[in-house]
Amino acid sequence: MALIIVAVLAGCRDIYVKPADSEMHLADFEATWNRVNALYPFLEMKGIDWDAMYGVYKQRTMDAHGDEFLQVMCDLLGELKDGHTYLQLNGGDRIYPWYPDREQKDRHLYNPFVVRGYFDMELLVNDSRSAEYGITADNIGYVFLSNFHEGYYQSEFAGIMSYLQNTRGLVIDIRQKRGGSLQNVQAVVAHFSETPIAMPKLIILDEDIPLEPVQPRSPVYFPKPVMVLVNGSTFSAGEVCTEILKQLPYVTVIGDTTGGGGVVSSGDPPDARAEYKLPSGNKIYIGTGYFEKYDGEPFEWSGIVPDVIIQNKPEELEQGIDRQLSLAMETIRFLTKNGKK
Amino acid sequence: MKKLPKSRSKLIVILFGTFILTSATMLRGQDELFETPCFPSGIFAGSSFSGLALKDQYISPEKYRGPLWSYNLGWARDHSKYIYRLNFEYGFSEQVKNNNARSQVTLVALRQGFLYPLKAHKLFNKELFIYLGPSADFYYYQNDPVLAIHGFEYVHSILTMFSLGFNAELIYPITNRYQLESAVSLSILSLGIRSVDDEESDESMAKLLPVFEALNGSFDLRNRFYILRKLSVSLGYRFQITNINAWDPLIHARDEITFDLNFKI
């Protein structure tokens, strides 16, 4: 018995599991503070006194031991109240210290199974599984865009539009969406205008970056009623897509105000990269630029207010009713009744 | 390291899984009972309290320590030429700490092994029974750091291993009612599946791991008292270590006080 107690207390585990070699907390803190101070575009707009943060968080950094520092970093980055900002740990997992309230509010107010109830057919899914689409019994097209990442829509969206081109109207569902690339946004919007579409203004490192207008993409042009569904979970590239579509004839945006995630980054020049490696090896994501809406206001925080505001209700979703989708379909039916356009 | 093609990773998983399941089918050879008098066969139910130390560099280079309770349920059957043993263990703690940073740790293990008796030896005028045989284990580890973040996504580190190895047991009866037991188990070859950074690393999440890349072993020392002829209780010490170097290094070790009840069937 004595042997057991001695063995447990002696702690063989500590012979094998050694403490961390060194701490780089202060170096990580300084690098983070400097990076934000130098490049983050919204300190002034958001009224953040970043200089004051230095003293507060330097002291917290010095007081933190071991992984207590992770919480300090989360709190520091959370001061930016930016849904794009994250801390990435060594293994690759990301901690997002802040989400827009609107995104949290609407996160569960879209239900793909409720959407399916509006169709007699099974919704089709594209090869990359980034979109699902179908046609109602009375010939209304529907496409849900889940992901603007990778190059999916550049190669696959034209095929989806070919399938939907003979419908009487189209619902584009961009609810539940986080970010992606501008090229994918352009691949989508190019099917809804027969003339070049001016892009929203892009600013990187305080410089205007000229963007070529989006050229119409053949063979499918869709000059019929288009309802774009958005909510607070529509974010970043989803918002840019919505803003461009909103300017076009035939397009009506329905739903609730989008999340308001406006920062962007670019790989060129290297300083404009948002992801930045800290001395410890962990990484942070700090946006280095942003898009402005056509009215000159940044997307950040403000988001896009739909043409028609309507909110889904949890109790109705439970009964299989998606108010936003229902309104979009009813509007298309009304606008196309008796062959009207 | 070059990423394995998905189809090849799947093939490795399927082949390895098939091998382990095939070895389990040997269970069907349940021949007539032959009771080695001192071997505690039958049903086991137990619990252990351990001091856990871990360093999971998928999360951070910091060392975490804390208590962990685990529970186990086992079964051993004494056949004429070998003993078959199956044991399930579940452990959980939400008090594994590095200073005031806290993590939740979950451990699950399913171990099966065959023990073949070797020739008994004399030690201090008493017989020392030695058993040795192969084992096939499943092991699952999950580490969830508790961070007050304002969001939905969270960080966690996961390791799953299917291992082939060996286990050995020494039993030293001192009186009719009291015996000392010692056990060692060690993985030799494992199929490991680990959380990886799939956006920035081309490292495969599934790898075949020899012992020097994935050590998963334990050492036990127990006192067993027979309360009744078929009912015994043991109190002991166990040291368990898992050390993985094939990805972001992970090491965790436990000093445990173990307790179990055994009912011979």
Boltz contact constraints between the chains, C-beta under 6 A:
constraints:
  - contact:
      token1: [A, 4]
      token2: [B, 237]
      max_distance: 6.0
  - contact:
      token1: [A, 7]
      token2: [B, 237]
      max_distance: 6.0
  - contact:
      token1: [A, 8]
      token2: [B, 255]
      max_distance: 6.0
  - contact:
      token1: [A, 8]
      token2: [B, 257]
      max_distance: 6.0
  - contact:
      token1: [A, 11]
      token2: [B, 255]
      max_distance: 6.0
  - contact:
      token1: [A, 12]
      token2: [B, 239]
      max_distance: 6.0
  - contact:
      token1: [A, 12]
      token2: [B, 255]
      max_distance: 6.0
  - contact:
      token1: [A, 13]
      token2: [B, 53]
      max_distance: 6.0
  - contact:
      token1: [A, 13]
      token2: [B, 253]
      max_distance: 6.0
  - contact:
      token1: [A, 13]
      token2: [B, 255]
      max_distance: 6.0
  - contact:
      token1: [A, 14]
      token2: [B, 53]
      max_distance: 6.0
  - contact:
      token1: [A, 16]
      token2: [B, 241]
      max_distance: 6.0
  - contact:
      token1: [A, 16]
      token2: [B, 253]
      max_distance: 6.0
  - contact:
      token1: [A, 17]
      token2: [B, 53]
      max_distance: 6.0
  - contact:
      token1: [A, 17]
      token2: [B, 55]
      max_distance: 6.0
  - contact:
      token1: [A, 17]
      token2: [B, 63]
      max_distance: 6.0
  - contact:
      token1: [A, 17]
      token2: [B, 251]
      max_distance: 6.0
  - contact:
      token1: [A, 17]
      token2: [B, 253]
      max_distance: 6.0
  - contact:
      token1: [A, 19]
      token2: [B, 63]
      max_distance: 6.0
  - contact:
      token1: [A, 20]
      token2: [B, 61]
      max_distance: 6.0
  - contact:
      token1: [A, 20]
      token2: [B, 62]
      max_distance: 6.0
  - contact:
      token1: [A, 65]
      token2: [B, 99]
      max_distance: 6.0
  - contact:
      token1: [A, 66]
      token2: [B, 62]
      max_distance: 6.0
  - contact:
      token1: [A, 66]
      token2: [B, 98]
      max_distance: 6.0
  - contact:
      token1: [A, 66]
      token2: [B, 99]
      max_distance: 6.0
  - contact:
      token1: [A, 67]
      token2: [B, 60]
      max_distance: 6.0
  - contact:
      token1: [A, 67]
      token2: [B, 62]
      max_distance: 6.0
  - contact:
      token1: [A, 67]
      token2: [B, 98]
      max_distance: 6.0
  - contact:
      token1: [A, 67]
      token2: [B, 101]
      max_distance: 6.0
  - contact:
      token1: [A, 68]
      token2: [B, 99]
      max_distance: 6.0
  - contact:
      token1: [A, 68]
      token2: [B, 100]
      max_distance: 6.0
  - contact:
      token1: [A, 68]
      token2: [B, 101]
      max_distance: 6.0
  - contact:
      token1: [A, 74]
      token2: [B, 149]
      max_distance: 6.0
  - contact:
      token1: [A, 89]
      token2: [B, 59]
      max_distance: 6.0
  - contact:
      token1: [A, 91]
      token2: [B, 58]
      max_distance: 6.0
  - contact:
      token1: [A, 91]
      token2: [B, 197]
      max_distance: 6.0
  - contact:
      token1: [A, 91]
      token2: [B, 248]
      max_distance: 6.0
  - contact:
      token1: [A, 92]
      token2: [B, 197]
      max_distance: 6.0
  - contact:
      token1: [A, 93]
      token2: [B, 155]
      max_distance: 6.0
  - contact:
      token1: [A, 95]
      token2: [B, 149]
      max_distance: 6.0
  - contact:
      token1: [A, 95]
      token2: [B, 155]
      max_distance: 6.0
  - contact:
      token1: [A, 96]
      token2: [B, 151]
      max_distance: 6.0
  - contact:
      token1: [A, 96]
      token2: [B, 153]
      max_distance: 6.0
  - contact:
      token1: [A, 97]
      token2: [B, 149]
      max_distance: 6.0
  - contact:
      token1: [A, 97]
      token2: [B, 150]
      max_distance: 6.0
  - contact:
      token1: [A, 98]
      token2: [B, 150]
      max_distance: 6.0
  - contact:
      token1: [A, 99]
      token2: [B, 150]
      max_distance: 6.0
  - contact:
      token1: [A, 99]
      token2: [B, 151]
      max_distance: 6.0
